[in-house]
C-alpha cells in the first residue's frame, strides 16, 4: 500500500470515528503523526456524557499490523462514574483493571488486517456527567529486510560463483 493511499485511508478512518457516536455530541478523535515505520497513535474519547446509557461504536480501517488499546474513565463523583458492561475490539473483550478512582480497560497486541472494517464498541452505564478517553497505538507489519551484512554475503557468493564458472577450463569433446 502506498503512503498516499495509507494516509487517505487513515484520514477517512478518523473521519468515520469522529462521526461514530450519535448519542454523544462530545466524541473526539485526534491522530498523532505517522512515524517513519508507519506506526501512529490515535486518541479518542467522549466527554460530558449526559445520558445514563453509554453505547458508542467506532468503525474504522487500519492497515495490517498490531494494535494496543487503553480506555480510561475516572470517577471523582458518582455522577461521573462509568460502569462498563463491555469494551471490545472486533468482538475481543478488553481486560478490566481498577486503580483507585480510575478504571482501565486494556487490550494488547491485537492483530489487524487491511481491508476489513475494525469495530470498537463501548457499552456501559454512566452517572449522567461521565467521560472516558482512550488510546490506540498501531504498529504496522513489516516485511523482513535483510541486514547489510546479509546483502554483502549474498553478493560475494554470486561473485564467487561467477568467477568459478568463468575460470573453469573447458575440455575438448572427442567425436
Phi, psi and omega in degrees: 000129180288159181298320180297316179295322179298313181295319178296318178297319180293319179297319177295322179295317179296319178297319178295321178297319183296331181262004191293322188256104180285334185284341185230117185283346185260024177289138179224154176223133174229131179252131175281173181292152177278125182285171180300331180274359181091359178281157179201169178233135173247134170248142181214167177176185179212121182245152177062043180291117184265347177270158178274335179262124178253122179216079183256138176228131178244125177249128179203168180248140174233151173288175180292132180167208178232152181226146174241140184233144170221129174241132184234136169227142182239135179247115172252338172222164181296333179288343180262356183289142170238128173253108183282132172263332179198132168228117187218149173240119183051039178083356179268119183288142176284155176274125179279149177208132180239131176228104181062235180270004181256132175246131180242150169232127186237144172211118186241151172056051180267125177285134177233151181238138177295150176091351179246136177290129179266141183235123175249122180240139178232119181231138178180191180235132179245167181276001179104350177216045187264167174205158174214162175219159181210161179226134172243123176250121185247136174234123182287155172282130181247138174290146180294130178246124181298148178283161181304323180295325178293317177299315181298316179297318180296315181294318179294328176295317176297318180297317179296317179296320178296319180295320179295319179295323182289323184274350182296130181281142177268135176262135181292145180266128180267137181270000000 
